[in-house]
Amino acid sequence: MKLHGTSVGRVGLLLVLVGTFSTSHAQQIKVNTSEQEGTDNVLEIVIVTAQKVSQSIQEVAAAVSAMSGETLDNIGATEMADIQSLVPSIRLQRQSSSTEIYIRGVGTTLDLPMIESPNAFNINGIYIPREAASASIFDISRIEVLPGPQGTLYGRGALGGTINLITNRPGDEFESSVMLEVGNYSLIRGTATLNVPVSDKLAMRVAVSGNYRDGYLKSGAKSSEDIAGLVSLDWHPNDDFSLFLWTHLEDKGGYADNLMSKGSFSDPKSQAFPHPDNPWNDLLDGDLEVYASLGPIDKQPTDWQTMIFGAELNWNINEHMLLTYIPSYLYLDWDQSYWITHKISDFGEEIKQTTHELRLSYDAGGNLEWLAGLYAYRFETDGYFFIKFGPNELGAGPTPFWLNANDIQNHVLKGVAMFGQATYTLTDNLRLVFGGRMSFDDRKANGFVPGLVKGTTEPSREHINPFTGMPNYRWENADKWDNLDWKLGIEFDSGENSLLYATIQTGFQPGTFDTVPGRTTKQSELLAFSAGTKNTFLDGRLIVNDELYYYDYVDLLTQAWDAATASNRLTNTDATIYGNQFDLSYLPRRSTQFKLSVGYVHARYDDFVTAVGDFTDYQMQYAPTWTVILGFVQDWDLQSSAYLRFQLNSRYSSGFWGDFSHSPGIYQAPYSKTDVLLAYHAANEAWSLGVWVRNIGDQDVQAASAPGSLYFDPAPGATYLEAPRTYGIRFTANF
């Protein structure tokens, strides 16, 4: 879609965000001002379903960020982490084949069973666990990011925020499109989409994606061999009933990412790498060969497969009441090996999940509108994580050995909830919002505490200590939680296109189990305050939004992997977070658009004293104080409705730490990353051809990380890195 409003009909497909889905298609509407009648020189405003009803994003009393599928196509998004360049105060970072979500300083790390993200990620209204959040993204309608607690409508997994991904739904016109992209690191990526109106009541849509790329790391690790498919049906036999069915299938292969050492014990904020000329060199050779106690570093295979099945049934009971039912089933199987500096690891996990949501909404155009619902889920996992150490490490003997860092034999988390939210109009300009959610959650698990295991070549789940010949200790645990979340808000239309709002609400996440010694952590709770304003000026050419917030977390689950002791630092602590988010969009003329977002986050731990130190007032992990997002798009009109587009997206982040204890070697210094695109679009969007460069400055930015070992590693920190500079050519065609 051109900035001045010419419709594309069908956007050339390129890879777009992780297997994404939600509850309705995106629409674009113009700002409603009488002066703009007959002109298209206005900013487009996305219709979102952040509150589980369709609203203009400027009507939602929260700092919601929304990105259309076209925007995602233009930046070349292939996974959820790519939207990090578009949204302030978040970190979406790849950890092996998983995706960690941090929103305004709140999140968790580690690909381990029994630890769920405090931020909800939903595909077409269906909760997706972190391990499946790295699915390929393509054929997307939009993405919505809701910072701050969303406990009333989204429940246990929305303590810090929510990300909703919505796929394109089948339409009533025949259409097809293809995208082909080639680039450095031997990149070959393609998508193809076909939309078929089977009849006037039934439509089908099929999309496929392939992504093949050599590894970013010197060893050849962190490569991709991914293939995915998305199939959907939309049936509407009459005006009062519709059924949407979809499935996302994917097989991700290639070679897993390796963690690398960085930093210095003498300078905790050092950015030094063992190979300073190439931070993506994961090899331990030359002077570093002495640390390679298990032999040369190489690339290790990964095998990640998932199936997601979802549906959405809508029944208009009458002109005022809508009944919606959303069931789902998810299966994931994941096995891989990878290096943690000089130690090799073996990881595996299996997930089975079912969810059901039933809700009833009412809107008669009067003073009261509401929705109420029931929710039920069952989440079952089985997983292990073994690390191989070299001879004499940890004082365990002259031969290599495996340590079962975590082995969860069976873990089941299930629960039910009742929820509701209502808006009552007091006057033409003033509304009250109130809601609540009653949750009941039940967790059971068993497994083995960390210990040495039988075998020196391949890990064994027999759990026999090779030095004592005795079985390792087994644990089991069970616990239940119930909680009432509530929300109270006020909205005031201070002008024809201006909104003021204030909200008080709570959030909750059930506790979990620590494998040493199988204890139960406390449930996490939150009391949150937010106030903001949303404004549209200059006849729809300028949007200025701002939100202040204050979060008081009690017993927030806090954890980080300690590579030195092969243990999971799992604890609870109080935390205080406050900050501001400012968003501006400006269309000075028909073919030029600026976007600016500034996020300020002051995230600190309160009275955080553990057996290994006092971390009170420490900056929370992955919580940079400042993030600045800058976007610029310029179109030049050519003959016959063709146009040339230049697009720039840039992100600045102040420094942050990769764990709560501020361990040496896992500090990320302030950085900026910039991506650019230049593309020719033919008349009527029949085809396009463009060139792109991402991370122009070749910035080495850390993603997930773990503290290292003073005794065994060449440097203290063990980190994953985001991608280096990449570039390529993209071709799209619509038929």
Summary of the structure (lengths in Angstrom):
residues: 735
radius of gyration: 25.3
end to end distance: 16.2
largest distance: 83.1
contacts: 2740
relative contact order: 0.14
helix: 6%
strand: 58%
